[in-house]
Amino acid sequence: MPKQSVKPSVAELRPVVHPEGVKDRRSGEHWAGRLYMREISLRCDRYLVNTRITPNQLTYLMVVAGVLAGAALLVPGLAGALLGAVLIQIYLLLDCVDGEIARWRKQTSITGVYLDRIGHYLSEAALLVGFGVRAADVFGDGGPEWLWAFLGTLAALGAILIKAETDLVDVARARSGLPAVKDEASVPRSSGLAVARKAAAALKFHRLVGGVEASLFILFVAILDLVRGDIFFTRLGVAVLAGIAIVQTLLHLVSILSSSRLK
């Protein structure tokens, strides 16, 4: 374990908790982490590395923050959307901090990785389900319109399946006695599909069903609703995210099957 001081400096922490390549992982690092959250988490690490708080406990707190973000969307109006976005930022911060503390203490584990993945599944699904229930207007005078809750749940299912499709590649390879997949294997063997994949990656529309992006999208449509005076844009947003989730689930499956990831 690195030599500890009462409160290690950012300079002491950085090479250990942010080893070379950690911010450059193709699918393992969120753009918000690279842009600002990794720098914020470094400052938080200073106060946590010498406490009794374990990395797994921080992961549990991450899950709580993510699930509460979905519940916060039940608060009507802009306040609920703003609270949800703030809680997702806390969720992202804890997602950075838990791994950084584990690296500093040399406490990285398979259990920690597993809990982290489960946390992402639960939190992002909770946010999208909460968005659907918000659009259903459960506290409205006319009674809830459950179609919107269904669409939000459909978006949540799609978001989970997209992650599962990626994770199950390594499960399938491990059960076949193969090593983990390499980045270059993700390129489709068909040139046409490769071009389509690059176009989709450039547009990045699929990111809207991710936790951070979805929370900002929800906040944006809440502002539009405030101006309009109803929840038209929230309902439109739920329909858009459900459509994106369904299309992306199918495209991602085709992309995996047409690549060398299962070879």
N, C-alpha and C positions, 0 to 999 in steps of 0.2 A: 504494500500500500504506500502511496506517496507520503512523504513526510508531512505531517499535519501541524498547522499552527492553530492558534485560537480561532482565527477566522482567515482562511486562505484568501489570497488576493485573486482577482480575475486573471492576472498573468500566470499565477500558479495553477489555476484550475483549467485554463483553456487547453493546453496541450494534452491534458489527461481526459477531460470530459468531451472535448471536441477533437478527437484524433483525426489525422489526415483522411479525407474522403467522406467523413460523416455527413457533411452538408451537400455532398455531390452525388449521393445515392439516387439512382434514377427513380425508384419507386418508394424509397424509404424515408424521404425527407420532404416535408410540405413546404410549398413556396413561402408561406408565412413564417416558417421556422428559419429559412435562409434569410428572409428579408429583415425580420426584427425580433422574433420570439427567442431565438437562440441567444441573442445578446441580453435579453431581459432575464432569461432563465439562468444565465451565468451569474448575474447579480444575486439572484435568489439562492443559488447553490451555496454561496458563501455562508449563509445563515442556517443551512440545513445539513451540511456534510458532517458536522460534529455533534448532531443531535441523535436521539434514539429513534427518530422516524426512519422507517425502512423504505427501500424503493418500492416494495409491493404495496405498502400502505399508501404511498403517494399515487400508485396506480389505481387503488380503490377509490381514493379521493377524486381522481380524474374521471372515473366512471360516474360517481355521484354528481359531479359538476355537469357532465354531459347529459345524464338523464334528467336532471333538474332543468336544464336548458329547454328540453322538450316540454316539461310541465309548465315552465314559465310562459309558454306561448298560450296557455289557457287564460292568462290575464289579458283582458280585452285592450284594444288600442295599441298605440305606439309603445306604451310602457312595457307590455309583455314582450314585444319584439326586441326592444332595446335590452331588456333583462336577459333574454335568451342569447343575444349576441355577446353580451358581457360574459355570461357563463361559459359559452363556447370558447372565448379567449382564455378563460381560466382553465378550461379543459385542455386546451392546446399547451398552455404553460406547464401544467402538471405532466402532460405527455412528454415534454422535453426534459423536465427536471428529474423524473423518476429514473430514466436511463442514465442521465449524467451523474446522479448520486451513485447509482450502481457501478458505473465505470470508475469513479473516484475511489470507492471502497472495495473495488474488485469483487462485487457481489452480483455480477450479471448471472442470470440463470435461465433455463428453459421455462421454468414456471413464470418468470417475469415476462418473457416474450409472449407466452400463452395468454396471460392475464391482459397484457397490452392489446392483443388482437381481439379478445373478447370485449374489452372496453370500447374499442372502436366500433365493433358491431352494434353493441347495445346503445351507445351514445348517439351515433348517427341515425339509427333506426328510431330512437325515441324522439329526436328532433323532427323527423319527417312525419311521424305519427302525430306528434303535437301540432304540427303545421296543418295537417288534415283536420284534426278536431277543432282547431281554431277556425278553419274555413267553414266547418259545419255549424258554427255559431250556436254552441250548446246552451248558452245563456241568453239567447235572443228571444224576443217576445213570440216569434212564430214557431218556436221549437226547433230542435236540431235537424239539419239536412244531412243525413248520414252518407250520402253519395260522396261528399267531400272528404269525410273521414276515411272512407274506403279508398279513395284515390291517394290520400296521404299514406295509408298503410301499404298500398301498392308501390308507391315510390320508395318507402322504407324497405320493402321486400327486395326491390330491384337493387338498392344500394348494398344490401347484405349479400345478395347473389353475386354482384360484381366483385366484392372482396373475396367471397368464397371461391369463385372461379379461379382467382389468382392464387389463393392459398392452397387450393386442392391440387394445383400443378405439382408442388413440392411433395404433397402427400402421396400422389400417384407415383412420382419418381422414387420416393423413399421406399414404398412398398414393392417397387420393381427392382430395388437394389441399385438405383442410379443416384448420382450426386445431385445437389441442388442445381436448379437451372441457372444458366448464365444469361446476362443481358442480351447478348447478340442472338440468342435463340428465340427471342420474342419477335424477330422480324418474320413476317409471313413469307412462305415459300413462293406464293403467287405474286408476280410483280404488280398486278392490278390491285390486289388486296393490300400490298405494301404501300401503294400510293394512297389508297383510301384511308389506311391507318395513319399515315403522315398528315393527311388533310384533317382528320378528326382530332389528332393531337395538336395541330396548329390552332384549330377553333376552340378546343378545350371546353366545349359545352358540357361534357360529361362531368366536369368538376362541380357543377351546380348541385349535385346530390351529395357532395362531401360536406362534412360538418361545418367547417369554417365558411365555405362559399355559400352553403344553404342558409346559414344564419344571417349573412350579409344580404342575401337575396330577400329573405323574409323581412328584414328590417327595411329594405328598399321598398317593397310592396306595401308595407305598413305605412310608410310615409305617403305613398301615392293614395292609399285609402283615406288617410287623414285629410288630404286635400279634397278628395272626391266626396267624402262623407259616408261611405259604406265599405263593404269588404269585397267589392268586385275584383280588385287586383289580387287580393289574397287568394280568392278562388281560382282566378286565372293562373296564379303562380303555382298552386297545387296541381292543376291540370298539366302545366308545363313540366314540372318536376317529375310527375308520374310518367309522362310521355318520354322524357329523357331517360329515366331509369329503365323503362321497358326496352327502348331501342338500344341503349348502351349494354344492357345485359345480353341481348342477342348478338350484338356486334363483337363484344368482348369474347363471348364463347366461340364465335367463328374465328376470331383472330388467334385464339389459343390453339384451336384445332388445326388451323392452317399454318401454324408456325412449327418450329422444331422443338418447342418446349416439352412435348410429350415423346420425343424421340431419344 
